[in-house]
């Protein structure tokens, strides 16, 4: 039986004393109270290090303390004094470790030595770096490069990422799935089609000039807490903030700045002026309702000879498709819009009136949009909303997809992509004298399918926890043992490391916060934030172990052991001086990285040039494009017994990293195996608080996907909707259940049935269990 969660109401705002207590707790837990306090003061500061957690923008004039609660947790987690040595692996088999929780595994500390899996003893054993590189190189050269995956998480630096993708393409593969495939690939597919840019257009300074802010599907409290500073400043100026989210997230309700003594005493700031609890997958329908009201208001203004509501000049000069989109909106029935969105007509009208009253609007969105079957279409609907009043390409306005990992956007910029059209293959071939492969590689979903079918034989992972982050866990973990080669480059132990292939290596790397001393001295690295600004970062603490190598050094070691010598690529010179790697990046992308080395420590970062910011639309027709949605009303009609499950993150985690088993803002302590459920649904289904249930995916494909012993917690959540934690609920997501066009797993809307668990005493008594929904 799993430990039951303790559930208590938590009414405090985001930030405040709760955040201070959490920071002190994590520093003490990781045994870095004094060291951590000193290092945290250099976080996200010029000359310091960039946060290893989220990718939110860094201000040119930082606050005295420029880190958030989760950023402090990530820092303490990395600089911990706890270590996982060869002695640890001598004491524990991998079979034993597979019974440990995600938190228990990472909590053991930093990896210190390169290790090789020994199947006879079911343990990792220490190996020399030279031997590891040589044997991995030999294995790679026995495999067809088309069968090898080179995965990256979003934390690796741009320098390491550039070297990694070059190594892979010289080896002969384009299989570069990354964490974007699991989260924000939807953005990278949708935005180029409608505005000609794969990333958002908003800069941090735009928040100082905006008249209105919209949010769709984002838990800012947990996933980008430093963003609460510009939101609070906007709210204090009277800027309306309109939020659409199935759950009420504390940071988008109230925030206390821990750096303000006055606020700590007197209380904080209301953030959202309107909070609309849209049904799961109902964002596009809600936007249709808003756009319908705007367009009909414009029709009325035109009929009355009043000032137009839509920006006619902008639409005529810069866009295409307006008339078709407007006709679609006019034709929609309000009852259908209300059903699909879960909102009233009055709520959508209020949001529309707020939108129409503003001259400059920013629209932010997160995985609540991108991780849906129709996420690409929903992202395009956000663009439709903004284009109506010219809210892209002017100060204080634009579209703002909020990324997760600290450099997931930057990795794509320097070539980590399975899509060859996004990579300057001709330039790489010219610079380094080789013929790059021209075929499109595998996405995350494709890679998983290849592993299941036995077509993928090798898997190299530059960071991350792939096995735990992906869907279809019940099938994927057994299939992983069929891999010939698994190489994991990491700072801490996680689930992916204890599910071995035939030949498995675990290679410890330095973290970003550690001083990276190479031949030319201490090195700096770079990363790109959510606003497409590039920042430099310098390590601040001594490495955890002398045996750990930097990511660039590991990539170079693998490349030298695998590839034939190439006089145009000096891996040793690049490892000895990362500025040479940045020179190479600039030669490859001269428009994006002009004067890279000279600019990388500019306060606030230097922005990459984006045409859409200047209303230069790099689309086939040279216009920003309105699009007519085909599936705006995709949320299903009420289906008896079926719920829509959305996965969520807790206050005590960042992606698959679990700092503790608590979720402070939702009042849950001691367990992550819980399900949030509407009280009316609980009553209708004969459930009460504390009951345990089993979720079974409604798929109809013959694969049984279930998760048991989940504790019911009554919560303010829309009817027929339930929420459970990621990654624990990933096994309920079919591999084929993904966003159309982007293949992002649709983790925010999984159809499931709920069955009440049978009490153990009934089973022990020999009675026949009956499942009820």
ZAGUKE-454684 format. One line per 10 residues: for each residue x, y, z of C-alpha. Coordinates in pm, whole numbers. Layout:
! residues N
X:Y:Z ~ ...
***
This chain:
! residues 773
0:0:0 ~ 123:348:-84 ~ 160:612:184 ~ -151:829:202 ~ -122:1200:151 ~ -208:1448:422 ~ -443:1709:279 ~ -491:2050:435 ~ -615:2381:298 ~ -332:2620:208
-455:2978:170 ~ -127:3171:154 ~ -27:3350:-167 ~ 262:3251:-389 ~ 596:3386:-270 ~ 604:3527:82 ~ 700:3330:390 ~ 613:2999:228 ~ 882:3048:-38 ~ 1141:3161:216
1075:2854:428 ~ 1098:2628:125 ~ 1434:2777:22 ~ 1580:2733:369 ~ 1450:2376:382 ~ 1607:2271:50 ~ 1944:2429:140 ~ 1945:2239:468 ~ 1823:1916:305 ~ 2106:1924:50
2363:2025:315 ~ 2459:2349:142 ~ 2305:2614:371 ~ 2608:2845:383 ~ 2757:2767:42 ~ 2415:2774:-120 ~ 2325:3113:23 ~ 2643:3262:-124 ~ 2598:3102:-465 ~ 2230:3195:-491
2326:3563:-483 ~ 2510:3509:-815 ~ 2216:3336:-983 ~ 2086:3509:-1298 ~ 2331:3797:-1242 ~ 2585:3946:-1486 ~ 2906:3747:-1448 ~ 2722:3479:-1251 ~ 2542:3166:-1363 ~ 2209:3127:-1538
1946:2925:-1353 ~ 1946:2554:-1436 ~ 1569:2538:-1392 ~ 1326:2736:-1607 ~ 1399:2949:-1913 ~ 1222:3268:-1812 ~ 1394:3594:-1916 ~ 1670:3753:-1708 ~ 1646:4132:-1653 ~ 1926:4369:-1748
1894:4531:-1405 ~ 1844:4235:-1174 ~ 1674:4245:-836 ~ 1904:4207:-533 ~ 1783:3846:-524 ~ 1719:3722:-878 ~ 1607:3368:-809 ~ 1274:3209:-725 ~ 1183:2925:-493 ~ 1212:2661:-764
1534:2813:-894 ~ 1681:2785:-545 ~ 1569:2423:-529 ~ 1737:2349:-862 ~ 2060:2515:-747 ~ 2068:2333:-414 ~ 1990:2008:-594 ~ 2294:2056:-819 ~ 2550:2181:-567 ~ 2459:1927:-301
2745:1772:-113 ~ 2587:1428:-138 ~ 2754:1193:-386 ~ 2683:864:-562 ~ 3015:683:-581 ~ 3117:338:-708 ~ 3069:216:-351 ~ 2700:306:-373 ~ 2654:93:-682 ~ 2846:-193:-521
2581:-197:-249 ~ 2270:-178:-472 ~ 2161:-381:-772 ~ 1961:-212:-1046 ~ 1672:-445:-970 ~ 1663:-305:-618 ~ 1695:54:-734 ~ 1398:15:-968 ~ 1182:-8:-657 ~ 1295:335:-537
1092:649:-604 ~ 1210:925:-837 ~ 1280:1144:-535 ~ 1483:872:-360 ~ 1700:813:-665 ~ 1798:1177:-729 ~ 1823:1256:-358 ~ 2129:1027:-330 ~ 2342:1305:-477 ~ 2582:1376:-761
2735:1107:-980 ~ 3114:1101:-949 ~ 3267:829:-1172 ~ 3203:684:-1518 ~ 3025:350:-1479 ~ 2950:48:-1698 ~ 2663:-191:-1637 ~ 2763:-548:-1549 ~ 2473:-781:-1627 ~ 2613:-1075:-1428
2608:-882:-1099 ~ 2323:-649:-1203 ~ 2539:-357:-1085 ~ 2727:-62:-1226 ~ 3106:-94:-1202 ~ 3363:182:-1243 ~ 3541:224:-1575 ~ 3815:458:-1700 ~ 3705:740:-1928 ~ 3939:627:-2206
3799:276:-2194 ~ 3439:403:-2187 ~ 3494:629:-2488 ~ 3672:354:-2683 ~ 3406:91:-2618 ~ 3116:329:-2691 ~ 3286:435:-3013 ~ 3329:71:-3115 ~ 2964:-2:-3043 ~ 2847:301:-3242
3058:199:-3539 ~ 2896:-146:-3538 ~ 2548:10:-3555 ~ 2367:164:-3849 ~ 2354:540:-3769 ~ 1989:541:-3873 ~ 1917:315:-3574 ~ 2087:544:-3321 ~ 1907:816:-3122 ~ 2094:1119:-2985
1859:1278:-2732 ~ 1905:1603:-2540 ~ 1727:1747:-2240 ~ 1690:2124:-2225 ~ 1972:2195:-1978 ~ 2281:2137:-2193 ~ 2459:2455:-2301 ~ 2447:2586:-2656 ~ 2817:2502:-2695 ~ 2772:2139:-2593
2456:2114:-2805 ~ 2632:2244:-3118 ~ 2916:1996:-3072 ~ 2669:1713:-3007 ~ 2465:1771:-3322 ~ 2780:1807:-3533 ~ 2918:1482:-3390 ~ 2589:1308:-3470 ~ 2562:1435:-3826 ~ 2926:1349:-3898
2850:1003:-3758 ~ 2555:983:-3997 ~ 2235:1038:-3801 ~ 1965:1305:-3790 ~ 1784:1141:-3499 ~ 1789:1436:-3258 ~ 1467:1428:-3059 ~ 1473:1650:-2752 ~ 1252:1770:-2470 ~ 1086:2016:-2711
922:1713:-2871 ~ 751:1642:-2539 ~ 647:1998:-2455 ~ 666:2288:-2700 ~ 711:2137:-3044 ~ 353:2248:-3099 ~ 474:2609:-3093 ~ 758:2534:-3335 ~ 508:2389:-3580 ~ 224:2641:-3542
397:2980:-3530 ~ 613:2951:-3845 ~ 300:2883:-4047 ~ 119:3196:-3927 ~ 386:3453:-3834 ~ 705:3305:-3980 ~ 884:3261:-3647 ~ 925:2938:-3446 ~ 947:3129:-3116 ~ 762:3406:-2938
792:3776:-3019 ~ 778:3929:-2670 ~ 1079:4075:-2488 ~ 1093:4134:-2114 ~ 1067:4511:-2165 ~ 728:4462:-2335 ~ 577:4381:-1995 ~ 662:4738:-1891 ~ 453:4883:-2175 ~ 160:4644:-2207
-203:4743:-2146 ~ -335:4391:-2099 ~ -203:4038:-2042 ~ -375:3711:-2134 ~ -276:3368:-2002 ~ -368:3029:-2147 ~ -278:2696:-1986 ~ 20:2782:-1770 ~ 106:2726:-1404 ~ 337:3021:-1350
359:2948:-976 ~ 560:2632:-1033 ~ 700:2650:-1385 ~ 826:3010:-1416 ~ 796:3181:-1075 ~ 1029:3472:-1158 ~ 772:3577:-1414 ~ 555:3681:-1119 ~ 772:3993:-1073 ~ 675:4160:-1404
318:4036:-1359 ~ 296:4194:-1014 ~ 440:4520:-1143 ~ 186:4521:-1426 ~ -102:4445:-1190 ~ 8:4727:-960 ~ -10:4963:-1260 ~ -369:4856:-1314 ~ -300:4632:-1614 ~ -579:4371:-1643
-457:4011:-1644 ~ -705:3761:-1788 ~ -634:3394:-1715 ~ -778:3078:-1871 ~ -687:2756:-1690 ~ -881:2454:-1560 ~ -713:2482:-1218 ~ -681:2796:-1011 ~ -303:2835:-972 ~ -196:3040:-673
67:3254:-845 ~ -189:3375:-1099 ~ -420:3468:-811 ~ -202:3633:-545 ~ 169:3699:-503 ~ 386:3838:-222 ~ 734:3951:-323 ~ 970:3803:-59 ~ 1213:4090:-126 ~ 961:4351:-8
938:4390:373 ~ 617:4588:330 ~ 449:4311:132 ~ 574:4044:368 ~ 394:4223:649 ~ 92:4369:474 ~ 21:4101:214 ~ 67:4083:-159 ~ -95:4169:-489 ~ -393:4028:-672
-259:3909:-1008 ~ -549:3801:-1233 ~ -835:4044:-1271 ~ -1037:3769:-1444 ~ -987:3396:-1389 ~ -1179:3162:-1621 ~ -1170:2790:-1542 ~ -1198:2664:-1896 ~ -1267:2297:-1949 ~ -978:2079:-2059
-910:2140:-2427 ~ -1160:2425:-2435 ~ -914:2711:-2489 ~ -966:2729:-2865 ~ -1344:2744:-2821 ~ -1305:3019:-2561 ~ -1095:3219:-2806 ~ -1353:3166:-3079 ~ -1606:3317:-2840 ~ -1383:3616:-2768
-1304:3668:-3136 ~ -1674:3635:-3227 ~ -1759:3914:-2982 ~ -1477:4134:-3114 ~ -1578:4081:-3477 ~ -1948:4137:-3411 ~ -1861:4452:-3216 ~ -1662:4567:-3517 ~ -1954:4486:-3748 ~ -2179:4701:-3530
-1926:4986:-3526 ~ -1900:4973:-3903 ~ -2278:4977:-3940 ~ -2307:5276:-3704 ~ -2019:5469:-3857 ~ -1822:5445:-3531 ~ -1450:5386:-3483 ~ -1355:5036:-3594 ~ -1274:4777:-3330 ~ -1032:4567:-3534
-708:4721:-3661 ~ -810:4763:-4023 ~ -482:4914:-4143 ~ -276:4638:-3985 ~ -505:4366:-4120 ~ -498:4504:-4472 ~ -124:4567:-4483 ~ 10:4271:-4290 ~ -236:3981:-4289 ~ -418:3732:-4505
-731:3526:-4438 ~ -921:3774:-4221 ~ -1253:3756:-4408 ~ -1264:3377:-4396 ~ -1184:3376:-4025 ~ -1438:3650:-3949 ~ -1709:3464:-4139 ~ -1632:3149:-3942 ~ -1662:3332:-3608 ~ -1988:3502:-3704
-2139:3164:-3797 ~ -2065:2992:-3465 ~ -2347:2916:-3221 ~ -2304:3050:-2868 ~ -2447:2734:-2709 ~ -2184:2523:-2886 ~ -1909:2765:-2784 ~ -2024:2750:-2421 ~ -2037:2369:-2425 ~ -1692:2329:-2575
-1521:2597:-2366 ~ -1696:2526:-2037 ~ -1747:2903:-1997 ~ -2052:3124:-2009 ~ -2116:3371:-2285 ~ -2093:3647:-2024 ~ -1742:3533:-1919 ~ -1617:3535:-2277 ~ -1780:3873:-2341 ~ -1606:4017:-2035
-1270:3889:-2160 ~ -1341:4030:-2507 ~ -1435:4372:-2369 ~ -1111:4383:-2172 ~ -918:4287:-2485 ~ -1088:4554:-2696 ~ -1016:4824:-2438 ~ -639:4767:-2458 ~ -396:4906:-2714 ~ -116:4655:-2651
-183:4296:-2543 ~ 56:4013:-2455 ~ -71:3655:-2481 ~ 122:3395:-2279 ~ 67:3022:-2299 ~ 219:2698:-2176 ~ 177:2323:-2199 ~ -192:2352:-2119 ~ -212:2455:-2485 ~ 72:2261:-2647
6:1917:-2493 ~ -337:1868:-2650 ~ -443:1673:-2956 ~ -542:2000:-3124 ~ -265:2209:-2969 ~ -128:2337:-3302 ~ -468:2474:-3391 ~ -508:2630:-3046 ~ -174:2809:-3072 ~ -286:2947:-3408
-608:3067:-3244 ~ -399:3273:-3001 ~ -235:3433:-3304 ~ -581:3498:-3455 ~ -683:3680:-3139 ~ -371:3896:-3141 ~ -389:3978:-3513 ~ -741:4119:-3482 ~ -605:4432:-3317 ~ -248:4435:-3445
-99:4292:-3127 ~ 216:4148:-3280 ~ 516:4360:-3374 ~ 459:4664:-3153 ~ 582:4762:-2805 ~ 395:4600:-2517 ~ 232:4335:-2735 ~ 301:3994:-2883 ~ 283:3622:-2838 ~ 477:3464:-2552
509:3084:-2538 ~ 665:3007:-2199 ~ 925:2734:-2236 ~ 1033:2492:-1966 ~ 1397:2378:-1949 ~ 1656:2653:-1922 ~ 1807:2607:-2270 ~ 1556:2399:-2459 ~ 1500:2687:-2702 ~ 1873:2753:-2744
1951:2393:-2835 ~ 1710:2413:-3127 ~ 1872:2738:-3240 ~ 2214:2569:-3276 ~ 2098:2259:-3460 ~ 1936:2012:-3221 ~ 1647:1912:-3446 ~ 1532:1603:-3625 ~ 1382:1822:-3901 ~ 1653:1880:-4162
1483:2192:-4301 ~ 1561:2364:-3969 ~ 1934:2286:-3985 ~ 2185:2454:-4222 ~ 2318:2125:-4356 ~ 2488:2282:-4657 ~ 2675:2522:-4430 ~ 2782:2243:-4194 ~ 2904:2038:-4490 ~ 3098:2334:-4626
3258:2426:-4294 ~ 3360:2074:-4194 ~ 3414:1894:-4524 ~ 3157:1616:-4500 ~ 2822:1524:-4653 ~ 2551:1546:-4385 ~ 2264:1298:-4396 ~ 1959:1456:-4563 ~ 1675:1242:-4428 ~ 1446:1366:-4150
1520:1204:-3817 ~ 1292:1062:-3549 ~ 1084:1263:-3306 ~ 1043:1148:-2946 ~ 726:958:-3035 ~ 896:804:-3342 ~ 1196:705:-3130 ~ 970:532:-2879 ~ 793:346:-3158 ~ 1130:244:-3299
1239:107:-2962 ~ 914:-89:-2927 ~ 957:-238:-3275 ~ 1328:-312:-3230 ~ 1436:-73:-3506 ~ 1626:159:-3269 ~ 1945:-6:-3145 ~ 2141:274:-2979 ~ 2041:560:-2750 ~ 2271:842:-2635
2122:1089:-2390 ~ 2281:1427:-2315 ~ 2100:1482:-1985 ~ 1736:1420:-1912 ~ 1529:1129:-1787 ~ 1383:995:-2110 ~ 1238:669:-1976 ~ 1042:854:-1708 ~ 932:1150:-1922 ~ 776:957:-2210
429:799:-2244 ~ 352:427:-2255 ~ 569:329:-1960 ~ 435:-26:-1928 ~ 557:-105:-2280 ~ 863:118:-2301 ~ 1057:2:-1996 ~ 1057:-367:-2097 ~ 1146:-270:-2454 ~ 1443:-63:-2335
1634:-382:-2249 ~ 1630:-462:-2622 ~ 1863:-172:-2698 ~ 2215:-276:-2788 ~ 2365:48:-2653 ~ 2244:296:-2389 ~ 2468:590:-2293 ~ 2346:831:-2028 ~ 2532:1160:-1961 ~ 2402:1301:-1634
2465:1479:-1305 ~ 2232:1269:-1087 ~ 2086:922:-1079 ~ 1739:881:-1230 ~ 1501:618:-1364 ~ 1656:610:-1712 ~ 1987:494:-1564 ~ 1849:187:-1388 ~ 1672:39:-1692 ~ 1975:-96:-1883
2025:-205:-2241 ~ 2266:-478:-2344 ~ 2562:-238:-2321 ~ 2504:53:-2083 ~ 2724:339:-1966 ~ 2653:610:-1709 ~ 2881:911:-1760 ~ 2896:1186:-1493 ~ 2917:1544:-1615 ~ 2977:1878:-1450
2676:2093:-1375 ~ 2642:2447:-1505 ~ 2707:2592:-1159 ~ 3049:2426:-1131 ~ 3375:2588:-1237 ~ 3471:2434:-1569 ~ 3850:2454:-1585 ~ 3998:2368:-1924 ~ 4329:2427:-2104 ~ 4265:2800:-2157
4124:2856:-1808 ~ 3777:2867:-1653 ~ 3511:2845:-1922 ~ 3176:3016:-1976 ~ 2877:2875:-2160 ~ 2563:3025:-2311 ~ 2190:2961:-2324 ~ 1879:3118:-2474 ~ 1576:3217:-2268 ~ 1207:3205:-2363
1227:3552:-2518 ~ 1509:3447:-2756 ~ 1777:3639:-2567 ~ 2125:3483:-2531 ~ 2301:3485:-2192 ~ 2646:3391:-2072 ~ 2698:3180:-1761 ~ 3003:3115:-1542 ~ 3036:2833:-1289 ~ 3075:2932:-925
3167:2627:-717 ~ 3438:2366:-728 ~ 3343:2048:-915 ~ 3181:1775:-709 ~ 3445:1522:-822 ~ 3767:1539:-1019 ~ 3652:1241:-1226 ~ 3347:1426:-1366 ~ 3400:1584:-1709 ~ 3225:1875:-1873
2956:1808:-2132 ~ 3174:1946:-2417 ~ 3463:1725:-2304 ~ 3241:1417:-2302 ~ 3097:1496:-2645 ~ 3448:1551:-2781 ~ 3569:1224:-2626 ~ 3285:1031:-2787 ~ 3339:1201:-3123 ~ 3712:1129:-3130
3651:765:-3039 ~ 3383:722:-3306 ~ 3476:937:-3606 ~ 3771:931:-3839 ~ 4008:1228:-3791 ~ 3891:1542:-3970 ~ 4141:1828:-4011 ~ 3854:2080:-4012 ~ 3728:1981:-3664 ~ 3972:2013:-3374
3773:1860:-3089 ~ 4059:1912:-2844 ~ 4087:2282:-2926 ~ 3712:2325:-2881 ~ 3725:2146:-2545 ~ 4015:2361:-2432 ~ 3847:2691:-2521 ~ 3469:2716:-2562 ~ 3501:3057:-2729 ~ 3622:2863:-3034
3292:2672:-3031 ~ 3106:3002:-3021 ~ 3312:3122:-3317 ~ 3200:2807:-3499 ~ 2836:2875:-3406 ~ 2871:3230:-3542 ~ 3018:3101:-3869 ~ 2727:2860:-3901 ~ 2456:3113:-3807 ~ 2606:3455:-3889
2272:3639:-3885 ~ 2171:3503:-3545 ~ 2504:3516:-3358 ~ 2686:3824:-3483 ~ 2979:3905:-3249 ~ 2877:3616:-3027 ~ 3176:3613:-2794 ~ 3172:3989:-2750 ~ 2799:4007:-2674 ~ 2725:3701:-2463
2749:3886:-2131 ~ 2536:4184:-2230 ~ 2304:4272:-1938 ~ 1969:4113:-2005 ~ 2118:3904:-2285 ~ 2132:3993:-2652 ~ 1816:3923:-2855 ~ 1825:3708:-3163 ~ 1681:3894:-3462 ~ 1321:3785:-3529
1137:3918:-3834 ~ 794:3901:-3668 ~ 906:4152:-3405 ~ 945:4402:-3689 ~ 635:4286:-3878 ~ 845:4106:-4135 ~ 659:3783:-4191 ~ 880:3497:-4313 ~ 583:3294:-4434 ~ 531:3165:-4790
292:3451:-4870 ~ 488:3715:-4677 ~ 191:3781:-4450 ~ 75:3700:-4100 ~ -204:3450:-4154 ~ -544:3417:-3994 ~ -650:3052:-3990 ~ -990:2891:-3960 ~ -990:2620:-3693 ~ -1131:2280:-3783
-1144:2139:-3431 ~ -1217:2435:-3203 ~ -1499:2236:-3045 ~ -1299:1919:-2999 ~ -1377:1861:-2628 ~ -1607:1558:-2638 ~ -1972:1553:-2557 ~ -2040:1412:-2211 ~ -1945:1044:-2225 ~ -2088:842:-1942
-1816:718:-1710 ~ -1522:879:-1897 ~ -1313:1158:-1745 ~ -1050:1379:-1904 ~ -723:1343:-1710 ~ -470:1626:-1717 ~ -120:1576:-1581 ~ 30:1853:-1369 ~ 346:1954:-1183 ~ 371:2008:-808
541:2281:-611 ~ 806:2028:-509 ~ 929:1936:-859 ~ 1069:2060:-1187 ~ 973:1831:-1474 ~ 1087:1478:-1379 ~ 1304:1604:-1091 ~ 1115:1553:-765 ~ 1259:1764:-480 ~ 1005:1635:-226
672:1454:-214 ~ 469:1768:-129 ~ 258:2018:-324 ~ 228:2314:-90 ~ -10:2529:-292 ~ -259:2246:-333 ~ -231:2148:33 ~ -99:1798:-38 ~ 183:1649:170 ~ 363:1317:174
245:1156:-150 ~ 218:1227:-520 ~ -24:943:-590 ~ -339:1153:-569 ~ -619:1253:-806 ~ -791:1592:-788 ~ -1164:1560:-853 ~ -1472:1780:-855 ~ -1686:1722:-542 ~ -2006:1690:-744
-1845:1416:-956 ~ -1731:1240:-641 ~ -2082:1239:-502 ~ -2230:1118:-831 ~ -1981:830:-845 ~ -2015:734:-479 ~ -1664:845:-384 ~ -1546:1033:-80 ~ -1228:1215:14 ~ -947:972:87
-1087:683:-116 ~ -839:517:-348 ~ -916:451:-712 ~ -768:294:-1022 ~ -753:484:-1349 ~ -785:288:-1673 ~ -723:455:-2007 ~ -1015:454:-2250 ~ -826:367:-2567 ~ -975:66:-2740
-643:-49:-2885 ~ -602:-368:-2684 ~ -329:-231:-2457 ~ -415:-221:-2086 ~ -302:101:-1919 ~ -388:148:-1555 ~ -263:311:-1237 ~ -390:202:-895 ~ -399:325:-535 ~ -458:687:-626
-604:887:-339 ~ -905:1105:-418 ~ -874:1472:-316 ~ -1179:1701:-364 ~ -1073:2010:-557 ~ -1203:2311:-748 ~ -1178:2163:-1095 ~ -1430:2154:-1384 ~ -1682:1866:-1398 ~ -1575:1543:-1567
-1214:1654:-1532 ~ -950:1504:-1304 ~ -582:1591:-1248 ~ -286:1377:-1146 ~ 88:1425:-1128 ~ 346:1397:-1405 ~ 544:1174:-1451 ~ 356:923:-1236 ~ 54:927:-1471 ~ 259:900:-1792
187:529:-1820 ~ -178:614:-1888 ~ -91:805:-2207 ~ -96:599:-2528 ~ 203:663:-2749 ~ -31:748:-3038 ~ -223:1008:-2830 ~ -41:1322:-2942 ~ -88:1669:-3092 ~ -175:1659:-3458
108:1809:-3660 ~ 366:1820:-3379 ~ 352:1474:-3215 ~ 371:1627:-2866 ~ 217:1372:-2625 ~ -133:1495:-2536 ~ -72:1467:-2163 ~ -324:1737:-2073 ~ -626:1544:-2197 ~ -627:1168:-2153
-965:986:-2154 ~ -982:753:-1852 ~ -1234:561:-1645 ~ -1228:572:-1266 ~ -1274:251:-1063 ~ -1296:241:-686 ~ -1023:25:-534 ~ -1130:-276:-332 ~ -1027:-257:37 ~ -748:-505:122
-960:-674:391 ~ -1216:-777:126 ~ -947:-933:-91 ~ -795:-1107:211 ~ -1138:-1236:309 ~ -1179:-1405:-27 ~ -1470:-1190:-142 ~ -1501:-1115:-513 ~ -1395:-756:-593 ~ -1636:-554:-803
-1509:-249:-992 ~ -1752:41:-1014 ~ -1717:359:-1213
***
